[in-house]
């Protein structure tokens, strides 16, 4: 088997790459995906999002090593092992990231990836439906494959959250993906006509209708490199080992966990680490697997005075009715991820742009579906956006079937603890505003009795969870940067015919959820790979708080 372009991974970036590389019909594209079909209500029904994330058939099942600063807990690190990758098991929240995130990329060596460079790709990839709410279409795309919508926000709690933010003195924003991220407002979701609009639905299914695109189910073991050039991918497929040949290039889009693992198994990485596992060296790139970043969050939960939360549907009969309505009409509560209000704020004066994110949810429940013992409640997921801690993905062995070692090194810096305490205290203040007076009965967790730094630190140590935004392990940078893994064209430095294009190339984590920027990387990388002119730069100037140097809000 062979193709011009062989893509490893049918995830967020891989699906976008398959769609764009095959668009003009001139090149053959073959996509390798280890996971199976994404057809079925658990994936396609937005409200069922807690199921696929906890199903071994859809998830690689990774977990971190014991995290030394979080009481040696091992944290779940789900990654999608299914058509659509993590876009098929995620929470469907759509956030582009802040403009300054991308400017920082460019400043740190990823030239051509500043906000003005990437905004046209965000616009190209989306069809934006603002649900009748006023938004600025100059900042948003109208005709791309990825549909971005907003939930109905019919529960009064969604409005109480935004109103409380305003009462606490924060800005309100009509579109955090447009000119102004900072503030409280509606949250956006990759849901279309009541279905999860994953990268598989948006990009891969249309691409597979073309004669020049093939999808195969196989386990990629390593990239075959001949005389310094990637020539194919060794896979296990249907009980046999074979090599799929790439006439032009191999593109790894296998996630921030599996992409560095594949590079190391192929002889690209830290020379000493590869020697430990008996892997012949192809290119000494010490940055492979390093620079691992993520977002941590806690669930801030309150008991509700009024029985208006989603808890009233937390019974078999109600779930069956919601499921049936969704199956037959793709409407109702099943058609939303229920994350319908959000906020981005700054933790203190002197921070240029938001470094705290909120997801608001009108039920008190965990990702694994365990509901709060109090019954009726609601919660905000909150955590800092730019942790200075860095971790690493390394090989556990030279055997491709072994999971890699993942150490996030969460909360390893004093700054992490300061930022997280600020999150908790600012959150309490927001929920103490008059807008929540009719709803807040009492604080479930952390619990109002936890007030001192030590008490809050103890809560964080015990309860902080990954927001499932790992990235950065094949960092993009200048070709002469010894810790960069790919150059600004996504080419692996030191090897010809090989690129990486997914969230692993992020120099630094972006604000918010990573699905949007991961798809953007696939979109933009396709133009680099095909040697096309980049889309013309945007001159749009994003909003920054005019008094950010002296005011927190």
C-alpha positions in Angstrom: 0.0 0.0 0.0 1.2 3.5 -0.8 0.1 7.1 -1.1 1.6 10.5 -1.7 0.9 11.5 1.8 0.5 9.1 4.7 -1.1 10.6 7.8 -0.8 8.8 11.2 -3.9 9.5 13.2 -7.5 10.4 12.2 -7.9 12.9 15.0 -8.6 16.6 15.1 -5.6 17.7 13.0 -5.4 14.5 10.9 -8.9 14.7 9.6 -8.4 18.4 8.6 -5.1 17.4 6.9 -6.8 14.6 5.0 -9.5 16.9 3.8 -7.2 19.8 2.6 -4.4 17.6 1.2 -6.8 15.8 -1.0 -9.0 18.8 -2.0 -7.7 19.5 -5.5 -7.5 15.8 -6.4 -3.8 15.9 -7.4 -2.5 13.8 -4.5 -3.4 10.5 -2.9 -3.8 10.5 0.9 -3.9 7.5 3.2 -4.9 7.9 6.8 -3.9 5.3 9.5 -6.1 5.0 12.5 -5.8 2.4 15.3 -9.3 3.0 16.7 -12.6 1.9 15.2 -15.9 3.5 14.1 -17.4 6.6 15.8 -20.9 5.5 14.8 -23.3 5.2 17.7 -25.3 7.3 20.2 -22.7 7.4 22.9 -20.4 9.4 20.6 -22.9 11.3 18.4 -25.2 12.4 21.2 -23.7 15.6 22.8 -25.2 15.1 26.3 -23.7 11.6 26.5 -20.2 13.0 26.6 -19.2 11.3 29.8 -19.6 7.9 28.3 -17.1 7.6 25.4 -14.3 9.3 27.5 -14.7 6.3 30.0 -15.0 3.5 27.4 -11.8 1.5 26.6 -13.0 0.9 23.1 -12.7 4.7 22.4 -9.8 5.7 24.6 -6.1 4.8 24.7 -6.6 4.5 28.5 -3.4 6.4 29.4 -2.7 7.7 32.9 0.1 9.8 34.3 2.8 8.5 36.6 2.2 9.3 40.3 2.2 13.1 40.3 4.6 14.2 43.2 2.9 17.5 43.9 -0.7 16.1 43.8 -0.3 13.5 46.6 1.2 11.0 44.2 -2.2 10.6 42.4 -2.2 9.1 38.9 -4.3 11.2 36.8 -6.4 9.9 33.9 -5.1 11.1 30.5 -7.8 10.1 28.0 -6.9 10.3 24.3 -9.3 9.3 21.5 -8.7 5.9 20.0 -11.5 6.2 17.4 -12.3 7.9 14.1 -12.2 11.6 14.9 -9.7 11.0 17.7 -10.2 13.1 20.8 -12.8 15.3 18.9 -15.0 12.2 19.2 -14.7 11.8 23.0 -14.2 15.4 24.2 -16.6 17.9 25.7 -17.3 19.6 22.4 -16.3 23.0 23.8 -15.0 25.3 21.1 -12.3 27.9 22.0 -9.8 29.3 19.6 -7.4 30.6 22.3 -6.4 34.2 22.9 -4.7 36.3 20.2 -1.7 36.9 22.5 -1.2 33.1 22.8 -0.3 32.9 19.1 1.8 36.1 19.2 3.8 34.3 21.9 4.2 31.3 19.6 5.7 33.6 16.9 7.9 35.4 19.5 9.3 32.1 20.7 10.5 31.0 17.2 7.3 29.8 15.4 7.5 32.5 12.8 4.4 32.8 10.7 2.1 31.6 13.5 1.2 34.9 15.2 -2.5 35.8 15.6 -2.6 37.7 12.4 -1.3 34.6 10.6 -3.7 32.0 12.2 -6.9 34.0 12.3 -7.6 33.5 8.6 -7.3 29.7 9.2 -9.7 29.8 12.1 -12.1 31.7 9.8 -11.5 29.2 6.9 -12.3 26.2 9.0 -15.6 27.3 10.6 -19.2 27.9 9.8 -20.3 30.0 12.7 -23.9 30.1 13.9 -24.5 32.6 16.7 -28.1 31.6 17.3 -29.4 35.1 16.8 -27.0 36.6 19.3 -25.1 39.6 18.0 -21.6 38.8 17.0 -19.0 40.2 14.7 -18.8 38.2 11.5 -15.5 40.0 10.5 -13.8 37.8 13.2 -15.7 34.6 12.3 -15.9 32.2 9.4 -19.1 31.6 7.5 -18.5 28.7 5.1 -16.0 26.2 6.6 -16.5 22.5 7.3 -16.6 22.9 11.1 -20.0 24.0 12.4 -19.8 26.1 15.7 -23.0 26.7 17.5 -24.3 27.9 20.9 -26.6 26.0 23.3 -30.1 27.4 23.9 -29.2 28.7 27.4 -32.8 28.1 28.5 -31.8 27.3 32.1 -31.9 30.5 34.2 -28.6 29.5 35.9 -26.7 30.2 32.7 -27.8 33.8 32.8 -27.2 34.1 36.6 -23.6 33.1 36.0 -23.0 35.9 33.4 -25.0 38.4 35.5 -22.9 37.6 38.6 -19.8 38.2 36.6 -21.0 41.6 35.6 -22.1 42.4 39.2 -18.6 41.5 40.4 -17.2 44.1 38.0 -16.0 41.9 35.0 -16.7 42.7 31.4 -19.4 40.8 29.5 -18.4 39.6 26.0 -20.8 38.6 23.3 -18.2 36.3 21.6 -15.0 35.1 23.4 -13.8 33.7 20.0 -14.1 37.1 18.4 -12.6 40.4 19.2 -12.8 40.2 23.0 -12.1 37.0 24.9 -12.0 38.5 28.3 -15.3 38.5 30.3 -18.5 36.4 30.8 -20.8 35.2 28.1 -22.1 32.3 26.0 -20.0 29.2 25.5 -19.6 27.7 22.0 -19.8 24.1 21.0 -18.9 21.8 18.0 -22.5 20.6 17.7 -24.5 20.7 14.5 -28.2 19.7 14.0 -28.1 18.1 17.4 -25.0 15.9 16.7 -21.4 16.0 17.9 -19.7 17.8 15.0 -16.3 16.1 15.4 -13.4 16.4 13.0 -14.6 13.0 11.6 -18.0 14.5 10.7 -16.7 17.8 9.6 -13.6 16.7 7.6 -13.0 13.0 7.2 -16.4 11.8 6.0 -16.4 14.4 3.1 -12.8 13.6 2.3 -13.5 9.8 2.1 -16.0 10.5 -0.6 -13.1 11.4 -2.8 -11.3 8.7 -4.8 -7.9 9.8 -3.7 -8.5 9.3 0.1 -8.1 6.0 1.9 -8.6 5.2 5.6 -7.2 2.0 7.1 -7.4 0.6 10.5 -3.9 -0.3 11.7 -1.5 0.3 14.6 1.4 2.5 13.7 4.6 1.1 15.2 7.2 3.5 13.8 8.2 5.6 10.8 10.6 4.0 8.4 13.5 6.3 7.6 15.9 5.5 4.8 19.1 7.6 4.4 17.6 10.4 6.5 14.2 10.5 4.7 10.9 9.2 5.9 9.7 6.6 3.4 6.9 4.8 5.1 5.1 3.6 8.2 5.5 0.2 9.7 2.1 -1.0 11.0 0.4 -4.0 12.5 -2.8 -4.6 10.5 -5.1 -7.5 10.7 -2.5 -9.7 12.4 0.2 -8.9 9.9 3.1 -6.5 9.9 3.5 -4.3 6.8 5.0 -1.1 5.6 2.8 1.6 4.0 4.9 3.6 1.6 4.8 7.4 1.4 5.7 8.8 -2.0 6.0 12.4 -0.7 5.7 12.7 3.1 4.7 11.1 6.3 2.7 13.3 8.6 2.3 12.4 12.3 -0.9 13.7 13.8 -1.2 11.1 16.6 -1.7 13.4 19.7 0.7 15.0 22.1 1.2 11.6 23.8 1.5 9.3 20.8 3.3 11.7 18.3 6.5 12.0 20.5 6.3 8.3 21.3 6.3 7.5 17.5 9.2 9.8 16.9 11.3 8.2 19.6 10.4 4.7 18.4 11.6 5.8 14.9 15.0 7.0 16.3 14.2 10.7 16.7 14.7 12.0 20.2 17.2 12.3 23.0 20.2 10.2 22.0 20.8 8.9 25.6 17.1 8.0 26.1 16.9 6.1 22.8 20.2 4.2 23.6 18.7 3.1 26.9 16.0 1.3 24.9 18.2 0.0 22.2 16.7 2.2 19.5 19.2 3.2 16.7 19.6 7.0 16.5 18.4 8.8 13.4 18.3 12.4 14.7 19.3 13.6 18.1 16.4 15.9 19.1 16.4 16.3 22.9 13.1 18.2 22.8 11.1 15.2 21.7 8.6 14.4 24.5 9.7 17.4 26.6 7.7 20.6 27.2 4.5 18.7 28.1 1.8 21.1 29.3 -1.9 20.8 30.4 -4.7 22.6 32.1 -5.7 21.6 35.6 -9.1 22.4 37.0 -11.3 21.8 40.0 -15.1 21.5 40.1 -16.5 24.3 42.3 -19.9 23.0 43.4 -22.9 24.6 45.0 -26.1 23.1 46.3 -29.2 24.7 44.7 -32.2 26.2 46.5 -34.3 25.6 43.5 -35.0 22.3 41.7 -34.2 23.7 38.3 -30.9 21.9 37.7 -30.3 19.0 35.4 -30.4 16.7 38.5 -34.1 16.3 37.9 -33.2 14.3 34.8 -30.7 12.1 36.7 -33.0 9.0 36.6 -33.4 6.1 34.2 -36.9 7.2 33.0 -35.8 10.8 32.3 -32.6 9.7 30.6 -34.5 7.3 28.4 -37.0 10.0 27.4 -34.1 12.4 26.6 -32.3 9.7 24.6 -35.5 8.8 22.7 -36.2 12.4 21.8 -32.6 12.8 20.6 -32.6 9.6 18.6 -35.8 10.5 16.7 -35.5 14.3 16.4 -31.9 15.3 17.4 -33.4 17.9 19.7 -33.9 18.5 23.4 -31.4 18.2 26.3 -29.5 15.4 24.5 -28.5 17.9 21.7 -26.3 20.1 23.9 -23.1 19.4 25.9 -24.7 21.6 28.6 -21.7 23.9 28.8 -23.5 27.0 27.7 -22.0 29.8 29.7 -18.3 30.6 30.1 -15.8 33.2 31.3 -12.2 34.2 30.9 -10.8 36.5 33.5 -7.4 37.8 34.7 -6.1 36.6 38.1 -4.5 40.0 39.1 -3.5 43.4 37.8 -0.4 43.2 35.6 -1.6 40.1 33.7 -2.0 41.2 30.1 -4.8 38.8 29.1 -7.0 36.2 30.8 -5.3 33.4 32.7 -8.4 31.8 34.3 -11.2 29.9 32.5 -14.6 29.0 33.7 -17.0 26.3 32.3 -20.4 26.6 33.9 -22.7 23.6 34.2 -26.2 23.5 35.7 -25.6 20.2 37.5 -23.1 19.1 40.2 -21.4 16.1 38.5 -18.0 14.7 37.7 -16.6 13.7 34.3 -17.0 10.1 35.2 -20.8 10.6 35.7 -20.8 10.6 39.5 -23.4 13.1 40.7 -23.0 15.1 43.9 -24.6 13.5 47.0 -26.6 16.8 47.6 -28.8 16.2 44.6 -29.7 19.5 43.0 -26.6 21.6 42.4 -24.5 23.4 39.8 -20.8 23.9 39.3 -18.1 25.9 37.6 -14.9 24.2 36.3 -12.1 26.6 37.0 -8.3 26.6 36.6 -5.3 28.6 35.6 -4.5 28.8 31.9 -0.7 29.3 31.8 1.0 27.0 34.4 4.8 27.4 34.4 5.1 23.6 35.2 6.5 21.4 32.4 6.4 17.6 32.2 7.6 14.9 29.7 6.5 11.9 27.7 9.2 9.2 27.5 9.3 5.6 26.4 8.7 2.9 29.0 10.4 0.4 26.6 11.4 0.0 22.9 8.2 -2.1 22.4 5.6 0.0 20.4 2.7 -1.8 22.2 3.8 -0.5 25.6 2.2 2.8 26.8 4.6 5.6 27.2 5.5 7.2 30.6 3.7 10.4 31.2 4.8 12.8 33.9 3.0 16.2 33.8 4.8 17.5 36.9 1.7 19.4 37.8 1.9 22.2 40.4 5.7 22.0 40.6 6.1 25.8 40.8 5.1 28.2 43.5 3.3 30.3 40.9 0.9 27.4 40.3 -0.3 27.4 43.9 -0.7 31.2 43.9 -2.7 31.2 40.7 -4.9 28.3 41.8 -5.7 29.9 45.2 -6.6 33.1 43.3 -9.0 31.0 41.1 -10.8 29.6 44.2 -11.1 32.9 46.0 -12.3 34.8 42.9 -14.9 32.1 42.2 -16.3 32.4 45.7 -16.7 36.1 45.2 -18.6 35.6 41.9 -21.0 33.1 43.4 -21.6 35.5 46.3 -23.1 38.1 44.0 -26.8 39.0 44.2 -27.6 37.2 40.9 -27.0 33.8 42.6 -28.8 34.7 45.9 -32.0 32.9 44.7 -30.0 29.8 43.8 -27.1 29.2 46.1 -28.0 27.1 49.1 -24.4 26.4 50.2 -21.0 25.5 48.9 -20.5 21.7 48.4 -16.9 21.7 47.4 -14.3 22.9 48.4 -16.6 23.8 51.3 -16.9 27.2 53.0 -14.8 26.0 56.0 -11.7 25.8 53.8 -10.3 29.4 53.8 -6.6 29.5 54.6 -3.8 29.0 52.0 -3.0 25.6 53.5 -6.6 24.4 53.5 -7.1 25.5 49.8 -3.7 23.9 48.9 -4.9 20.6 50.5 -8.1 20.7 48.5 -6.2 21.4 45.2 -3.8 18.6 46.0 -6.6 16.1 46.5 -9.2 17.3 43.9 -7.5 19.0 40.9 -8.1 17.1 37.7 -6.7 17.3 34.2 -8.9 19.3 31.9 -7.5 16.9 29.2 -5.6 19.5 27.3 -2.1 17.9 26.9 0.2 19.6 24.3 3.6 20.8 23.5 5.7 17.6 23.3 7.0 18.2 19.8 7.5 21.9 20.1 7.6 24.1 17.0 10.5 26.6 16.9 13.4 28.0 14.9 15.4 25.4 13.0 18.5 26.2 15.0 16.8 25.9 18.4 18.2 22.7 20.0 15.0 22.0 21.9 12.6 22.6 19.0 11.3 19.4 17.3 9.7 20.9 14.2 10.4 24.1 12.3 7.7 26.7 11.5 6.7 24.5 8.4 6.0 21.6 10.8 9.0 19.7 9.3 10.8 17.5 11.8 14.3 19.0 12.1 17.0 16.7 10.9 14.8 14.3 8.9 13.4 14.8 5.4 9.8 14.0 4.3 8.5 13.9 7.9 6.2 16.4 9.6 4.2 16.6 12.8 0.9 18.5 12.9 -1.2 18.4 16.0 -1.3 19.8 19.5 2.1 18.5 20.3 3.7 21.3 18.2 2.2 24.1 20.4 5.2 26.0 21.8 2.9 27.0 24.7 -0.6 26.0 25.7 -3.4 28.2 24.5 -6.2 29.7 26.6 -9.1 27.3 26.9 -9.9 24.0 25.2 -7.5 22.7 22.6 -9.7 21.1 20.0 -10.1 24.4 18.0 -6.4 25.2 17.8 -5.5 21.6 17.0 -7.8 21.6 14.0 -6.4 25.0 13.0 -2.9 23.4 13.0 -4.1 20.7 10.5 -5.7 23.4 8.3 -2.6 25.7 8.3 -0.1 22.8 8.0 -1.8 21.6 4.8 -0.9 24.8 3.1 2.8 24.5 4.2 2.9 20.9 3.0 1.4 21.7 -0.4 3.7 24.7 -0.8 0.7 27.0 -1.2 0.7 30.7 -0.5 -0.5 31.3 3.0 -3.8 33.0 3.5 -3.4 36.8 3.7 -2.6 38.0 7.2 -5.3 39.6 9.2 -4.8 43.1 10.6 -7.6 42.7 13.2 -6.6 44.1 16.6 -8.0 42.1 19.5 -9.4 43.8 22.7 -7.1 44.0 25.7 -8.3 45.5 29.0 -7.2 49.2 28.7 -6.1 49.2 32.4 -4.7 45.6 32.6 -1.4 46.9 34.1 -3.2 48.4 37.2 -6.5 46.6 37.4 -7.6 43.0 37.8 -11.0 43.7 36.2 
